[in-house]
Amino acid sequence: MKKIELKTINENGNVLLDYQTQIVQFLSTPLNPQAGANYDEMSKVLPLIDKVKNAGDGHHMMVEDAEHALIVERAKAARFTINRQEIFDMLRDIINAETVPAVGVRDAATQ
């Protein structure tokens, strides 16, 4: 499991970057925008979009490794109209999300 921080970056009292909103945007944009999304692509991203939108406490969200890989794929494919350190930091935070033990899963060495 991965723990993705859902930060909100403010600048001069305005929201500059909201990780949760940005992740939804990554997932909503087809990998090939010119060709659009097909059924298979939608079937992978739509449940994850709902999960991100409904993330618990608003500070972080837990995702399975496969879900994290999908978010990372989309984050790396995203295009931005400006180079900003805050955007680069967000991408790095998502890509390098903390690995945490799955709830209810015991380490095989302790069994």
The 8 nearest C-alpha neighbors of each residue, nearest first, counted from 0:
[[1, 63, 64, 99, 101, 62, 98, 100],
 [2, 0, 98, 62, 97, 61, 99, 96],
 [1, 3, 61, 97, 60, 96, 98, 4],
 [4, 2, 96, 60, 59, 93, 1, 5],
 [3, 5, 59, 6, 58, 2, 60, 92],
 [6, 4, 59, 58, 18, 19, 57, 3],
 [7, 5, 18, 4, 17, 8, 58, 19],
 [6, 8, 17, 16, 18, 9, 5, 14],
 [7, 9, 16, 15, 14, 17, 6, 10],
 [10, 8, 14, 15, 13, 12, 7, 11],
 [9, 11, 13, 12, 15, 14, 8, 16],
 [10, 12, 13, 9, 14, 15, 8, 16],
 [11, 13, 10, 9, 14, 15, 8, 7],
 [14, 12, 9, 10, 11, 15, 8, 16],
 [15, 13, 9, 16, 8, 10, 12, 7],
 [14, 16, 9, 8, 10, 13, 17, 7],
 [17, 15, 8, 14, 7, 18, 9, 21],
 [16, 18, 7, 20, 19, 21, 6, 8],
 [19, 17, 21, 5, 6, 20, 22, 7],
 [18, 20, 22, 21, 5, 17, 23, 51],
 [21, 19, 23, 17, 18, 22, 24, 52],
 [20, 22, 24, 18, 23, 19, 17, 25],
 [23, 21, 25, 19, 24, 20, 18, 26],
 [24, 22, 26, 20, 21, 25, 48, 27],
 [23, 25, 21, 27, 22, 26, 28, 20],
 [26, 24, 22, 73, 23, 27, 28, 74],
 [25, 27, 23, 24, 28, 44, 73, 22],
 [28, 26, 24, 25, 23, 29, 44, 48],
 [27, 29, 26, 25, 24, 30, 32, 31],
 [30, 28, 32, 36, 31, 35, 27, 26],
 [31, 29, 32, 28, 76, 73, 36, 35],
 [30, 32, 29, 34, 33, 35, 36, 28],
 [33, 31, 35, 29, 34, 30, 28, 36],
 [32, 34, 31, 35, 29, 30, 36, 28],
 [35, 33, 31, 32, 36, 29, 30, 37],
 [36, 34, 32, 33, 29, 31, 37, 30],
 [37, 35, 29, 40, 41, 34, 38, 31],
 [36, 38, 40, 39, 41, 35, 42, 29],
 [37, 39, 41, 40, 42, 36, 43, 44],
 [40, 38, 42, 41, 37, 43, 36, 44],
 [39, 41, 43, 37, 42, 38, 36, 44],
 [42, 40, 38, 44, 43, 39, 45, 37],
 [41, 43, 39, 40, 44, 45, 38, 46],
 [44, 42, 41, 40, 45, 39, 46, 47],
 [43, 45, 47, 41, 46, 42, 26, 48],
 [44, 46, 48, 47, 41, 42, 43, 49],
 [47, 45, 49, 48, 44, 50, 43, 42],
 [46, 48, 50, 44, 49, 45, 51, 66],
 [49, 47, 45, 51, 50, 46, 23, 44],
 [50, 48, 52, 46, 47, 51, 53, 45],
 [49, 51, 47, 53, 48, 52, 54, 46],
 [50, 52, 54, 48, 53, 49, 47, 19],
 [53, 51, 49, 50, 54, 48, 19, 23],
 [52, 54, 50, 51, 49, 55, 48, 57],
 [55, 53, 51, 52, 60, 50, 57, 56],
 [56, 54, 57, 53, 60, 59, 58, 51],
 [55, 57, 58, 54, 59, 60, 53, 5],
 [56, 58, 55, 59, 54, 5, 60, 6],
 [59, 57, 5, 56, 4, 6, 60, 55],
 [60, 58, 4, 5, 3, 57, 2, 56],
 [61, 59, 3, 2, 54, 62, 4, 55],
 [60, 62, 2, 1, 3, 0, 59, 63],
 [63, 61, 1, 0, 66, 67, 64, 60],
 [62, 64, 0, 66, 65, 67, 1, 61],
 [63, 65, 67, 0, 66, 68, 1, 62],
 [66, 64, 68, 67, 63, 69, 62, 70],
 [67, 65, 69, 63, 68, 64, 62, 70],
 [66, 68, 64, 70, 69, 65, 62, 71],
 [67, 69, 65, 71, 66, 70, 72, 64],
 [70, 68, 72, 66, 67, 71, 73, 65],
 [69, 71, 67, 73, 72, 68, 74, 66],
 [72, 70, 74, 68, 73, 69, 94, 75],
 [73, 71, 69, 75, 70, 74, 68, 76],
 [74, 72, 76, 70, 25, 71, 75, 77],
 [75, 73, 71, 77, 76, 72, 25, 70],
 [74, 76, 72, 73, 77, 71, 90, 78],
 [77, 75, 73, 74, 72, 78, 30, 25],
 [78, 76, 74, 75, 73, 25, 79, 28],
 [79, 77, 76, 80, 75, 74, 81, 25],
 [80, 78, 81, 77, 82, 86, 83, 76],
 [79, 81, 78, 82, 83, 77, 86, 87],
 [80, 82, 79, 83, 86, 78, 84, 87],
 [81, 83, 84, 80, 79, 86, 87, 85],
 [84, 82, 85, 86, 81, 87, 88, 79],
 [83, 85, 87, 86, 88, 82, 89, 81],
 [86, 84, 88, 83, 87, 89, 16, 8],
 [87, 85, 89, 88, 83, 84, 90, 82],
 [86, 88, 84, 90, 89, 85, 91, 83],
 [89, 87, 91, 85, 86, 90, 92, 84],
 [90, 88, 92, 86, 91, 87, 85, 93],
 [91, 89, 87, 93, 92, 88, 94, 86],
 [90, 92, 88, 94, 89, 93, 95, 87],
 [93, 91, 89, 95, 90, 94, 96, 88],
 [94, 92, 90, 96, 91, 95, 3, 89],
 [93, 95, 91, 92, 71, 96, 90, 74],
 [96, 94, 92, 93, 91, 97, 90, 98],
 [97, 95, 93, 3, 94, 2, 92, 1],
 [96, 98, 2, 1, 99, 95, 3, 0],
 [99, 97, 1, 0, 2, 96, 100, 95],
 [98, 100, 0, 1, 97, 101, 2, 61],
 [99, 101, 0, 102, 98, 104, 105, 1],
 [102, 100, 104, 0, 103, 99, 105, 63],
 [103, 101, 104, 100, 105, 99, 0, 61],
 [102, 104, 101, 105, 100, 106, 0, 99],
 [105, 103, 101, 102, 106, 100, 107, 0],
 [106, 104, 107, 103, 109, 110, 101, 100],
 [105, 107, 108, 109, 104, 110, 100, 103],
 [108, 106, 110, 109, 105, 104, 100, 103],
 [109, 107, 106, 110, 105, 104, 100, 103],
 [110, 108, 107, 106, 105, 104, 103, 100],
 [109, 107, 108, 106, 105, 104, 103, 100]]
